[in-house]
C-alpha cells in the first residue's frame, strides 16, 4: 500500500492518515498528530517529523516504544526498503 501511494504521489497530491508504519515509511513527509487533554481543554497538534526522528517515530508505531533496539532496527529496515523502491 505504501509503495502504491508513493507512486501515485509522483503525479498527484496524496495525503494519507495511517497508524501503519509500513505505509508511513514510504511518505515523502511524515507528520505526527497528537492530542492532549488537561481535563478542561482538549487540543491537537501536528508536527513534522525530521529525518533524524523518523526512526524513533516508526519504532514507536511498530512496538509502542521508541527506545526498543529491535523496533529501531526494523524501522531502519522499513525506511531502507521504502527508499530503495523495492
PyMOL Python script that loads the backbone (N, CA, C, O; Angstrom):
from pymol import cmd

cmd.read_pdbstr("""\
ATOM      1  N   UNK A   1       0.827  -1.177   0.000  1.00  0.00           N
ATOM      2  CA  UNK A   1       0.000   0.000   0.000  1.00  0.00           C
ATOM      3  C   UNK A   1       0.880   1.253   0.000  1.00  0.00           C
ATOM      4  O   UNK A   1       0.629   2.189  -0.759  1.00  0.00           O
ATOM      5  N   UNK A   2       1.908   1.270   0.848  1.00  0.00           N
ATOM      6  CA  UNK A   2       2.801   2.422   0.907  1.00  0.00           C
ATOM      7  C   UNK A   2       3.478   2.680  -0.421  1.00  0.00           C
ATOM      8  O   UNK A   2       3.606   3.827  -0.849  1.00  0.00           O
ATOM      9  N   UNK A   3       3.909   1.624  -1.067  1.00  0.00           N
ATOM     10  CA  UNK A   3       4.575   1.751  -2.363  1.00  0.00           C
ATOM     11  C   UNK A   3       3.606   2.332  -3.401  1.00  0.00           C
ATOM     12  O   UNK A   3       3.988   3.190  -4.197  1.00  0.00           O
ATOM     13  N   UNK A   4       2.364   1.867  -3.391  1.00  0.00           N
ATOM     14  CA  UNK A   4       1.367   2.371  -4.340  1.00  0.00           C
ATOM     15  C   UNK A   4       1.069   3.852  -4.111  1.00  0.00           C
ATOM     16  O   UNK A   4       0.956   4.625  -5.062  1.00  0.00           O
ATOM     17  N   UNK A   5       0.944   4.234  -2.854  1.00  0.00           N
ATOM     18  CA  UNK A   5       0.706   5.644  -2.545  1.00  0.00           C
ATOM     19  C   UNK A   5       1.882   6.505  -2.980  1.00  0.00           C
ATOM     20  O   UNK A   5       1.689   7.611  -3.484  1.00  0.00           O
ATOM     21  N   UNK A   6       3.096   6.007  -2.789  1.00  0.00           N
ATOM     22  CA  UNK A   6       4.290   6.756  -3.201  1.00  0.00           C
ATOM     23  C   UNK A   6       4.316   6.930  -4.719  1.00  0.00           C
ATOM     24  O   UNK A   6       4.681   7.997  -5.215  1.00  0.00           O
ATOM     25  N   UNK A   7       3.935   5.894  -5.452  1.00  0.00           N
ATOM     26  CA  UNK A   7       3.876   6.004  -6.920  1.00  0.00           C
ATOM     27  C   UNK A   7       2.822   7.023  -7.342  1.00  0.00           C
ATOM     28  O   UNK A   7       3.058   7.835  -8.237  1.00  0.00           O
ATOM     29  N   UNK A   8       1.672   6.977  -6.703  1.00  0.00           N
ATOM     30  CA  UNK A   8       0.611   7.933  -7.002  1.00  0.00           C
ATOM     31  C   UNK A   8       1.076   9.357  -6.713  1.00  0.00           C
ATOM     32  O   UNK A   8       0.735  10.282  -7.449  1.00  0.00           O
ATOM     33  N   UNK A   9       1.844   9.536  -5.654  1.00  0.00           N
ATOM     34  CA  UNK A   9       2.327  10.865  -5.250  1.00  0.00           C
ATOM     35  C   UNK A   9       3.321  11.456  -6.241  1.00  0.00           C
ATOM     36  O   UNK A   9       3.626  12.646  -6.169  1.00  0.00           O
ATOM     37  N   UNK A  10       3.827  10.648  -7.160  1.00  0.00           N
ATOM     38  CA  UNK A  10       4.757  11.195  -8.155  1.00  0.00           C
ATOM     39  C   UNK A  10       4.045  12.095  -9.164  1.00  0.00           C
ATOM     40  O   UNK A  10       4.694  12.882  -9.853  1.00  0.00           O
ATOM     41  N   UNK A  11       2.711  11.990  -9.260  1.00  0.00           N
ATOM     42  CA  UNK A  11       1.982  12.845 -10.190  1.00  0.00           C
ATOM     43  C   UNK A  11       0.678  13.407  -9.616  1.00  0.00           C
ATOM     44  O   UNK A  11      -0.106  14.017 -10.344  1.00  0.00           O
ATOM     45  N   UNK A  12       0.444  13.205  -8.318  1.00  0.00           N
ATOM     46  CA  UNK A  12      -0.752  13.749  -7.678  1.00  0.00           C
ATOM     47  C   UNK A  12      -0.452  14.001  -6.203  1.00  0.00           C
ATOM     48  O   UNK A  12       0.432  13.373  -5.620  1.00  0.00           O
ATOM     49  N   UNK A  13      -1.194  14.918  -5.618  1.00  0.00           N
ATOM     50  CA  UNK A  13      -1.019  15.167  -4.186  1.00  0.00           C
ATOM     51  C   UNK A  13      -1.733  14.068  -3.416  1.00  0.00           C
ATOM     52  O   UNK A  13      -2.897  13.764  -3.677  1.00  0.00           O
ATOM     53  N   UNK A  14      -1.025  13.478  -2.468  1.00  0.00           N
ATOM     54  CA  UNK A  14      -1.588  12.399  -1.663  1.00  0.00           C
ATOM     55  C   UNK A  14      -1.413  12.749  -0.192  1.00  0.00           C
ATOM     56  O   UNK A  14      -0.316  13.083   0.255  1.00  0.00           O
ATOM     57  N   UNK A  15      -2.493  12.668   0.540  1.00  0.00           N
ATOM     58  CA  UNK A  15      -2.446  12.832   1.988  1.00  0.00           C
ATOM     59  C   UNK A  15      -3.048  11.568   2.578  1.00  0.00           C
ATOM     60  O   UNK A  15      -4.205  11.244   2.312  1.00  0.00           O
ATOM     61  N   UNK A  16      -2.273  10.860   3.371  1.00  0.00           N
ATOM     62  CA  UNK A  16      -2.748   9.616   3.973  1.00  0.00           C
ATOM     63  C   UNK A  16      -2.581   9.705   5.484  1.00  0.00           C
ATOM     64  O   UNK A  16      -1.521  10.082   5.983  1.00  0.00           O
ATOM     65  N   UNK A  17      -3.626   9.360   6.191  1.00  0.00           N
ATOM     66  CA  UNK A  17      -3.565   9.275   7.638  1.00  0.00           C
ATOM     67  C   UNK A  17      -3.532   7.798   7.971  1.00  0.00           C
ATOM     68  O   UNK A  17      -4.438   7.050   7.601  1.00  0.00           O
ATOM     69  N   UNK A  18      -2.482   7.373   8.676  1.00  0.00           N
ATOM     70  CA  UNK A  18      -2.326   5.948   8.925  1.00  0.00           C
ATOM     71  C   UNK A  18      -1.687   5.687  10.281  1.00  0.00           C
ATOM     72  O   UNK A  18      -0.949   6.513  10.817  1.00  0.00           O
ATOM     73  N   UNK A  19      -1.991   4.527  10.809  1.00  0.00           N
ATOM     74  CA  UNK A  19      -1.324   4.035  12.007  1.00  0.00           C
ATOM     75  C   UNK A  19      -0.352   2.925  11.634  1.00  0.00           C
ATOM     76  O   UNK A  19       0.256   2.303  12.505  1.00  0.00           O
ATOM     77  N   UNK A  20      -0.208   2.680  10.340  1.00  0.00           N
ATOM     78  CA  UNK A  20       0.639   1.588   9.867  1.00  0.00           C
ATOM     79  C   UNK A  20       2.030   2.092   9.496  1.00  0.00           C
ATOM     80  O   UNK A  20       2.170   2.879   8.560  1.00  0.00           O
ATOM     81  N   UNK A  21       3.050   1.655  10.212  1.00  0.00           N
ATOM     82  CA  UNK A  21       4.401   2.095   9.877  1.00  0.00           C
ATOM     83  C   UNK A  21       4.826   1.639   8.489  1.00  0.00           C
ATOM     84  O   UNK A  21       5.657   2.288   7.853  1.00  0.00           O
ATOM     85  N   UNK A  22       4.267   0.532   8.011  1.00  0.00           N
ATOM     86  CA  UNK A  22       4.600   0.027   6.681  1.00  0.00           C
ATOM     87  C   UNK A  22       4.102   0.971   5.594  1.00  0.00           C
ATOM     88  O   UNK A  22       4.625   0.944   4.479  1.00  0.00           O
ATOM     89  N   UNK A  23       3.124   1.790   5.880  1.00  0.00           N
ATOM     90  CA  UNK A  23       2.658   2.819   4.951  1.00  0.00           C
ATOM     91  C   UNK A  23       3.428   4.123   5.199  1.00  0.00           C
ATOM     92  O   UNK A  23       3.875   4.768   4.252  1.00  0.00           O
ATOM     93  N   UNK A  24       3.579   4.504   6.452  1.00  0.00           N
ATOM     94  CA  UNK A  24       4.241   5.763   6.808  1.00  0.00           C
ATOM     95  C   UNK A  24       5.690   5.820   6.323  1.00  0.00           C
ATOM     96  O   UNK A  24       6.192   6.900   6.011  1.00  0.00           O
ATOM     97  N   UNK A  25       6.352   4.695   6.257  1.00  0.00           N
ATOM     98  CA  UNK A  25       7.757   4.667   5.844  1.00  0.00           C
ATOM     99  C   UNK A  25       7.941   5.156   4.412  1.00  0.00           C
ATOM    100  O   UNK A  25       9.020   5.630   4.059  1.00  0.00           O
ATOM    101  N   UNK A  26       6.910   5.048   3.588  1.00  0.00           N
ATOM    102  CA  UNK A  26       7.005   5.452   2.188  1.00  0.00           C
ATOM    103  C   UNK A  26       6.687   6.924   1.959  1.00  0.00           C
ATOM    104  O   UNK A  26       6.830   7.416   0.840  1.00  0.00           O
ATOM    105  N   UNK A  27       6.263   7.628   2.989  1.00  0.00           N
ATOM    106  CA  UNK A  27       5.862   9.026   2.842  1.00  0.00           C
ATOM    107  C   UNK A  27       7.051   9.922   2.516  1.00  0.00           C
ATOM    108  O   UNK A  27       8.164   9.701   2.992  1.00  0.00           O
ATOM    109  N   UNK A  28       6.793  10.932   1.698  1.00  0.00           N
ATOM    110  CA  UNK A  28       7.825  11.931   1.427  1.00  0.00           C
ATOM    111  C   UNK A  28       8.010  12.841   2.628  1.00  0.00           C
ATOM    112  O   UNK A  28       9.125  13.275   2.919  1.00  0.00           O
ATOM    113  N   UNK A  29       6.917  13.132   3.326  1.00  0.00           N
ATOM    114  CA  UNK A  29       6.937  13.945   4.539  1.00  0.00           C
ATOM    115  C   UNK A  29       6.116  13.211   5.589  1.00  0.00           C
ATOM    116  O   UNK A  29       5.034  12.698   5.303  1.00  0.00           O
ATOM    117  N   UNK A  30       6.639  13.169   6.794  1.00  0.00           N
ATOM    118  CA  UNK A  30       5.989  12.414   7.869  1.00  0.00           C
ATOM    119  C   UNK A  30       5.565  13.399   8.956  1.00  0.00           C
ATOM    120  O   UNK A  30       6.386  14.160   9.468  1.00  0.00           O
ATOM    121  N   UNK A  31       4.288  13.379   9.299  1.00  0.00           N
ATOM    122  CA  UNK A  31       3.744  14.237  10.347  1.00  0.00           C
ATOM    123  C   UNK A  31       3.151  13.374  11.445  1.00  0.00           C
ATOM    124  O   UNK A  31       2.655  12.277  11.185  1.00  0.00           O
ATOM    125  N   UNK A  32       3.203  13.873  12.671  1.00  0.00           N
ATOM    126  CA  UNK A  32       2.586  13.186  13.805  1.00  0.00           C
ATOM    127  C   UNK A  32       1.470  14.083  14.336  1.00  0.00           C
ATOM    128  O   UNK A  32       1.680  15.258  14.636  1.00  0.00           O
ATOM    129  N   UNK A  33       0.290  13.501  14.442  1.00  0.00           N
ATOM    130  CA  UNK A  33      -0.859  14.199  15.012  1.00  0.00           C
ATOM    131  C   UNK A  33      -1.020  13.682  16.428  1.00  0.00           C
ATOM    132  O   UNK A  33      -1.113  12.474  16.642  1.00  0.00           O
ATOM    133  N   UNK A  34      -1.053  14.582  17.393  1.00  0.00           N
ATOM    134  CA  UNK A  34      -1.215  14.153  18.788  1.00  0.00           C
ATOM    135  C   UNK A  34      -2.313  14.983  19.455  1.00  0.00           C
ATOM    136  O   UNK A  34      -2.635  16.094  19.034  1.00  0.00           O
ATOM    137  N   UNK A  35      -2.864  14.401  20.500  1.00  0.00           N
ATOM    138  CA  UNK A  35      -3.960  15.027  21.233  1.00  0.00           C
ATOM    139  C   UNK A  35      -3.556  15.145  22.698  1.00  0.00           C
ATOM    140  O   UNK A  35      -2.954  14.232  23.263  1.00  0.00           O
ATOM    141  N   UNK A  36      -3.891  16.264  23.297  1.00  0.00           N
ATOM    142  CA  UNK A  36      -3.612  16.482  24.713  1.00  0.00           C
ATOM    143  C   UNK A  36      -4.901  16.933  25.392  1.00  0.00           C
ATOM    144  O   UNK A  36      -5.659  17.729  24.838  1.00  0.00           O
ATOM    145  N   UNK A  37      -5.143  16.419  26.592  1.00  0.00           N
ATOM    146  CA  UNK A  37      -6.349  16.773  27.339  1.00  0.00           C
ATOM    147  C   UNK A  37      -5.947  16.999  28.794  1.00  0.00           C
ATOM    148  O   UNK A  37      -5.475  16.081  29.464  1.00  0.00           O
ATOM    149  N   UNK A  38      -6.135  18.226  29.277  1.00  0.00           N
ATOM    150  CA  UNK A  38      -5.776  18.525  30.668  1.00  0.00           C
ATOM    151  C   UNK A  38      -6.978  18.419  31.611  1.00  0.00           C
ATOM    152  O   UNK A  38      -6.906  18.841  32.765  1.00  0.00           O
ATOM    153  N   UNK A  39      -8.082  17.853  31.114  1.00  0.00           N
ATOM    154  CA  UNK A  39      -9.282  17.742  31.918  1.00  0.00           C
ATOM    155  C   UNK A  39     -10.279  18.845  31.626  1.00  0.00           C
ATOM    156  O   UNK A  39     -11.478  18.669  31.838  1.00  0.00           O
ATOM    157  N   UNK A  40      -9.803  19.974  31.144  1.00  0.00           N
ATOM    158  CA  UNK A  40     -10.674  21.101  30.795  1.00  0.00           C
ATOM    159  C   UNK A  40     -10.669  21.394  29.301  1.00  0.00           C
ATOM    160  O   UNK A  40     -11.706  21.662  28.695  1.00  0.00           O
ATOM    161  N   UNK A  41      -9.482  21.335  28.733  1.00  0.00           N
ATOM    162  CA  UNK A  41      -9.322  21.691  27.324  1.00  0.00           C
ATOM    163  C   UNK A  41      -8.629  20.548  26.597  1.00  0.00           C
ATOM    164  O   UNK A  41      -7.630  20.003  27.067  1.00  0.00           O
ATOM    165  N   UNK A  42      -9.178  20.199  25.446  1.00  0.00           N
ATOM    166  CA  UNK A  42      -8.546  19.211  24.584  1.00  0.00           C
ATOM    167  C   UNK A  42      -7.949  19.946  23.400  1.00  0.00           C
ATOM    168  O   UNK A  42      -8.623  20.756  22.764  1.00  0.00           O
ATOM    169  N   UNK A  43      -6.699  19.669  23.104  1.00  0.00           N
ATOM    170  CA  UNK A  43      -6.056  20.315  21.959  1.00  0.00           C
ATOM    171  C   UNK A  43      -5.328  19.266  21.136  1.00  0.00           C
ATOM    172  O   UNK A  43      -4.940  18.209  21.634  1.00  0.00           O
ATOM    173  N   UNK A  44      -5.158  19.585  19.883  1.00  0.00           N
ATOM    174  CA  UNK A  44      -4.440  18.702  18.963  1.00  0.00           C
ATOM    175  C   UNK A  44      -3.264  19.463  18.385  1.00  0.00           C
ATOM    176  O   UNK A  44      -3.284  20.691  18.299  1.00  0.00           O
ATOM    177  N   UNK A  45      -2.251  18.731  17.993  1.00  0.00           N
ATOM    178  CA  UNK A  45      -1.107  19.357  17.336  1.00  0.00           C
ATOM    179  C   UNK A  45      -0.643  18.475  16.188  1.00  0.00           C
ATOM    180  O   UNK A  45      -0.840  17.260  16.191  1.00  0.00           O
ATOM    181  N   UNK A  46      -0.030  19.112  15.219  1.00  0.00           N
ATOM    182  CA  UNK A  46       0.539  18.410  14.071  1.00  0.00           C
ATOM    183  C   UNK A  46       1.989  18.863  13.966  1.00  0.00           C
ATOM    184  O   UNK A  46       2.273  20.055  13.851  1.00  0.00           O
ATOM    185  N   UNK A  47       2.905  17.894  14.008  1.00  0.00           N
ATOM    186  CA  UNK A  47       4.335  18.202  13.985  1.00  0.00           C
ATOM    187  C   UNK A  47       4.997  17.375  12.889  1.00  0.00           C
ATOM    188  O   UNK A  47       4.785  16.166  12.793  1.00  0.00           O
ATOM    189  N   UNK A  48       5.796  18.037  12.070  1.00  0.00           N
ATOM    190  CA  UNK A  48       6.550  17.318  11.043  1.00  0.00           C
ATOM    191  C   UNK A  48       7.726  16.613  11.701  1.00  0.00           C
ATOM    192  O   UNK A  48       8.457  17.208  12.494  1.00  0.00           O
ATOM    193  N   UNK A  49       7.900  15.349  11.367  1.00  0.00           N
ATOM    194  CA  UNK A  49       8.993  14.555  11.916  1.00  0.00           C
ATOM    195  C   UNK A  49      10.197  14.704  10.993  1.00  0.00           C
ATOM    196  O   UNK A  49      10.127  14.356   9.814  1.00  0.00           O
ATOM    197  N   UNK A  50      11.296  15.218  11.525  1.00  0.00           N
ATOM    198  CA  UNK A  50      12.526  15.342  10.749  1.00  0.00           C
ATOM    199  C   UNK A  50      13.121  13.966  10.515  1.00  0.00           C
ATOM    200  O   UNK A  50      12.809  13.014  11.231  1.00  0.00           O
ATOM    201  N   UNK A  51      13.962  13.868   9.529  1.00  0.00           N
ATOM    202  CA  UNK A  51      14.603  12.587   9.218  1.00  0.00           C
ATOM    203  C   UNK A  51      15.310  11.987  10.428  1.00  0.00           C
ATOM    204  O   UNK A  51      15.304  10.770  10.611  1.00  0.00           O
ATOM    205  N   UNK A  52      15.915  12.829  11.247  1.00  0.00           N
ATOM    206  CA  UNK A  52      16.644  12.320  12.407  1.00  0.00           C
ATOM    207  C   UNK A  52      15.733  11.656  13.432  1.00  0.00           C
ATOM    208  O   UNK A  52      16.176  10.787  14.182  1.00  0.00           O
ATOM    209  N   UNK A  53      14.448  12.061  13.472  1.00  0.00           N
ATOM    210  CA  UNK A  53      13.498  11.494  14.429  1.00  0.00           C
ATOM    211  C   UNK A  53      12.580  10.444  13.810  1.00  0.00           C
ATOM    212  O   UNK A  53      11.761   9.840  14.503  1.00  0.00           O
ATOM    213  N   UNK A  54      12.720  10.234  12.534  1.00  0.00           N
ATOM    214  CA  UNK A  54      11.800   9.331  11.835  1.00  0.00           C
ATOM    215  C   UNK A  54      11.937   7.883  12.295  1.00  0.00           C
ATOM    216  O   UNK A  54      10.932   7.183  12.426  1.00  0.00           O
ATOM    217  N   UNK A  55      13.153   7.426  12.539  1.00  0.00           N
ATOM    218  CA  UNK A  55      13.352   6.057  13.017  1.00  0.00           C
ATOM    219  C   UNK A  55      12.653   5.873  14.359  1.00  0.00           C
ATOM    220  O   UNK A  55      11.984   4.863  14.579  1.00  0.00           O
ATOM    221  N   UNK A  56      12.804   6.843  15.254  1.00  0.00           N
ATOM    222  CA  UNK A  56      12.143   6.746  16.561  1.00  0.00           C
ATOM    223  C   UNK A  56      10.628   6.681  16.418  1.00  0.00           C
ATOM    224  O   UNK A  56       9.972   5.890  17.095  1.00  0.00           O
ATOM    225  N   UNK A  57      10.067   7.515  15.536  1.00  0.00           N
ATOM    226  CA  UNK A  57       8.611   7.531  15.367  1.00  0.00           C
ATOM    227  C   UNK A  57       8.113   6.224  14.753  1.00  0.00           C
ATOM    228  O   UNK A  57       7.095   5.686  15.188  1.00  0.00           O
ATOM    229  N   UNK A  58       8.815   5.716  13.756  1.00  0.00           N
ATOM    230  CA  UNK A  58       8.411   4.434  13.166  1.00  0.00           C
ATOM    231  C   UNK A  58       8.565   3.298  14.174  1.00  0.00           C
ATOM    232  O   UNK A  58       7.742   2.383  14.203  1.00  0.00           O
ATOM    233  N   UNK A  59       9.607   3.348  15.000  1.00  0.00           N
ATOM    234  CA  UNK A  59       9.782   2.334  16.047  1.00  0.00           C
ATOM    235  C   UNK A  59       8.633   2.400  17.046  1.00  0.00           C
ATOM    236  O   UNK A  59       8.142   1.366  17.499  1.00  0.00           O
ATOM    237  N   UNK A  60       8.206   3.604  17.389  1.00  0.00           N
ATOM    238  CA  UNK A  60       7.060   3.763  18.294  1.00  0.00           C
ATOM    239  C   UNK A  60       5.806   3.180  17.657  1.00  0.00           C
ATOM    240  O   UNK A  60       5.007   2.526  18.327  1.00  0.00           O
ATOM    241  N   UNK A  61       5.641   3.419  16.372  1.00  0.00           N
ATOM    242  CA  UNK A  61       4.483   2.878  15.666  1.00  0.00           C
ATOM    243  C   UNK A  61       4.533   1.350  15.602  1.00  0.00           C
ATOM    244  O   UNK A  61       3.497   0.689  15.672  1.00  0.00           O
ATOM    245  N   UNK A  62       5.716   0.801  15.471  1.00  0.00           N
ATOM    246  CA  UNK A  62       5.879  -0.655  15.371  1.00  0.00           C
ATOM    247  C   UNK A  62       5.682  -1.361  16.704  1.00  0.00           C
ATOM    248  O   UNK A  62       4.987  -2.374  16.782  1.00  0.00           O
ATOM    249  N   UNK A  63       6.297  -0.823  17.749  1.00  0.00           N
ATOM    250  CA  UNK A  63       6.370  -1.559  19.015  1.00  0.00           C
ATOM    251  C   UNK A  63       5.759  -0.828  20.202  1.00  0.00           C
ATOM    252  O   UNK A  63       5.680  -1.377  21.301  1.00  0.00           O
ATOM    253  N   UNK A  64       5.329   0.409  19.983  1.00  0.00           N
ATOM    254  CA  UNK A  64       4.784   1.166  21.098  1.00  0.00           C
ATOM    255  C   UNK A  64       5.859   1.755  21.986  1.00  0.00           C
ATOM    256  O   UNK A  64       5.558   2.346  23.023  1.00  0.00           O
ATOM    257  N   UNK A  65       7.100   1.599  21.590  1.00  0.00           N
ATOM    258  CA  UNK A  65       8.211   2.180  22.355  1.00  0.00           C
ATOM    259  C   UNK A  65       9.335   2.545  21.400  1.00  0.00           C
ATOM    260  O   UNK A  65       9.824   1.710  20.639  1.00  0.00           O
ATOM    261  N   UNK A  66       9.729   3.797  21.453  1.00  0.00           N
ATOM    262  CA  UNK A  66      10.740   4.267  20.511  1.00  0.00           C
ATOM    263  C   UNK A  66      12.161   3.911  20.911  1.00  0.00           C
ATOM    264  O   UNK A  66      13.087   4.106  20.124  1.00  0.00           O
ATOM    265  N   UNK A  67      12.353   3.388  22.131  1.00  0.00           N
ATOM    266  CA  UNK A  67      13.709   3.063  22.578  1.00  0.00           C
ATOM    267  C   UNK A  67      14.041   1.580  22.449  1.00  0.00           C
ATOM    268  O   UNK A  67      15.080   1.140  22.942  1.00  0.00           O
ATOM    269  N   UNK A  68      13.185   0.808  21.799  1.00  0.00           N
ATOM    270  CA  UNK A  68      13.450  -0.611  21.576  1.00  0.00           C
ATOM    271  C   UNK A  68      14.457  -0.771  20.442  1.00  0.00           C
ATOM    272  O   UNK A  68      14.210  -0.318  19.325  1.00  0.00           O
ATOM    273  N   UNK A  69      15.566  -1.400  20.717  1.00  0.00           N
ATOM    274  CA  UNK A  69      16.605  -1.608  19.698  1.00  0.00           C
ATOM    275  C   UNK A  69      16.066  -2.443  18.541  1.00  0.00           C
ATOM    276  O   UNK A  69      16.390  -2.185  17.382  1.00  0.00           O
ATOM    277  N   UNK A  70      15.252  -3.432  18.851  1.00  0.00           N
ATOM    278  CA  UNK A  70      14.685  -4.290  17.806  1.00  0.00           C
ATOM    279  C   UNK A  70      13.724  -3.493  16.928  1.00  0.00           C
ATOM    280  O   UNK A  70      13.758  -3.610  15.703  1.00  0.00           O
ATOM    281  N   UNK A  71      12.867  -2.683  17.549  1.00  0.00           N
ATOM    282  CA  UNK A  71      11.930  -1.870  16.779  1.00  0.00           C
ATOM    283  C   UNK A  71      12.670  -0.829  15.941  1.00  0.00           C
ATOM    284  O   UNK A  71      12.275  -0.560  14.806  1.00  0.00           O
ATOM    285  N   UNK A  72      13.732  -0.245  16.481  1.00  0.00           N
ATOM    286  CA  UNK A  72      14.504   0.730  15.711  1.00  0.00           C
ATOM    287  C   UNK A  72      15.183   0.076  14.518  1.00  0.00           C
ATOM    288  O   UNK A  72      15.237   0.660  13.436  1.00  0.00           O
ATOM    289  N   UNK A  73      15.703  -1.136  14.707  1.00  0.00           N
ATOM    290  CA  UNK A  73      16.319  -1.856  13.589  1.00  0.00           C
ATOM    291  C   UNK A  73      15.278  -2.140  12.511  1.00  0.00           C
ATOM    292  O   UNK A  73      15.559  -2.000  11.321  1.00  0.00           O
ATOM    293  N   UNK A  74      14.088  -2.534  12.922  1.00  0.00           N
ATOM    294  CA  UNK A  74      13.018  -2.793  11.962  1.00  0.00           C
ATOM    295  C   UNK A  74      12.600  -1.504  11.262  1.00  0.00           C
ATOM    296  O   UNK A  74      12.336  -1.515  10.060  1.00  0.00           O
ATOM    297  N   UNK A  75      12.536  -0.394  11.999  1.00  0.00           N
ATOM    298  CA  UNK A  75      12.189   0.901  11.412  1.00  0.00           C
ATOM    299  C   UNK A  75      13.222   1.313  10.365  1.00  0.00           C
ATOM    300  O   UNK A  75      12.859   1.791   9.290  1.00  0.00           O
ATOM    301  N   UNK A  76      14.491   1.132  10.671  1.00  0.00           N
ATOM    302  CA  UNK A  76      15.549   1.453   9.695  1.00  0.00           C
ATOM    303  C   UNK A  76      15.404   0.585   8.450  1.00  0.00           C
ATOM    304  O   UNK A  76      15.569   1.061   7.327  1.00  0.00           O
ATOM    305  N   UNK A  77      15.094  -0.686   8.660  1.00  0.00           N
ATOM    306  CA  UNK A  77      14.895  -1.596   7.529  1.00  0.00           C
ATOM    307  C   UNK A  77      13.712  -1.138   6.661  1.00  0.00           C
ATOM    308  O   UNK A  77      13.800  -1.148   5.434  1.00  0.00           O
ATOM    309  N   UNK A  78      12.613  -0.738   7.302  1.00  0.00           N
ATOM    310  CA  UNK A  78      11.454  -0.239   6.548  1.00  0.00           C
ATOM    311  C   UNK A  78      11.810   0.991   5.727  1.00  0.00           C
ATOM    312  O   UNK A  78      11.435   1.091   4.559  1.00  0.00           O
ATOM    313  N   UNK A  79      12.536   1.931   6.335  1.00  0.00           N
ATOM    314  CA  UNK A  79      12.934   3.139   5.601  1.00  0.00           C
ATOM    315  C   UNK A  79      13.846   2.810   4.438  1.00  0.00           C
ATOM    316  O   UNK A  79      13.692   3.380   3.359  1.00  0.00           O
ATOM    317  N   UNK A  80      14.789   1.906   4.629  1.00  0.00           N
ATOM    318  CA  UNK A  80      15.679   1.497   3.539  1.00  0.00           C
ATOM    319  C   UNK A  80      14.898   0.845   2.402  1.00  0.00           C
ATOM    320  O   UNK A  80      15.158   1.108   1.228  1.00  0.00           O
ATOM    321  N   UNK A  81      13.947   0.001   2.757  1.00  0.00           N
ATOM    322  CA  UNK A  81      13.099  -0.636   1.759  1.00  0.00           C
ATOM    323  C   UNK A  81      12.313   0.409   0.977  1.00  0.00           C
ATOM    324  O   UNK A  81      12.239   0.348  -0.250  1.00  0.00           O
ATOM    325  N   UNK A  82      11.730   1.361   1.683  1.00  0.00           N
ATOM    326  CA  UNK A  82      10.938   2.404   1.031  1.00  0.00           C
ATOM    327  C   UNK A  82      11.810   3.266   0.116  1.00  0.00           C
ATOM    328  O   UNK A  82      11.391   3.631  -0.982  1.00  0.00           O
ATOM    329  N   UNK A  83      12.999   3.584   0.562  1.00  0.00           N
ATOM    330  CA  UNK A  83      13.899   4.443  -0.235  1.00  0.00           C
ATOM    331  C   UNK A  83      14.450   3.731  -1.452  1.00  0.00           C
ATOM    332  O   UNK A  83      14.733   4.359  -2.473  1.00  0.00           O
ATOM    333  N   UNK A  84      14.604   2.415  -1.345  1.00  0.00           N
ATOM    334  CA  UNK A  84      15.162   1.655  -2.473  1.00  0.00           C
ATOM    335  C   UNK A  84      14.113   1.453  -3.553  1.00  0.00           C
ATOM    336  O   UNK A  84      14.450   1.145  -4.696  1.00  0.00           O
ATOM    337  N   UNK A  85      12.835   1.625  -3.198  1.00  0.00           N
ATOM    338  CA  UNK A  85      11.775   1.475  -4.176  1.00  0.00           C
ATOM    339  C   UNK A  85      11.422   0.043  -4.493  1.00  0.00           C
ATOM    340  O   UNK A  85      10.712  -0.220  -5.463  1.00  0.00           O
ATOM    341  N   UNK A  86      11.912  -0.897  -3.684  1.00  0.00           N
ATOM    342  CA  UNK A  86      11.607  -2.305  -3.953  1.00  0.00           C
ATOM    343  C   UNK A  86      10.393  -2.760  -3.201  1.00  0.00           C
ATOM    344  O   UNK A  86       9.996  -3.920  -3.313  1.00  0.00           O
TER     345      UNK A  86
END
""", "prot")
cmd.dss("prot")
cmd.show_as("cartoon", "prot")
cmd.util.cbc("prot")
cmd.orient("prot")
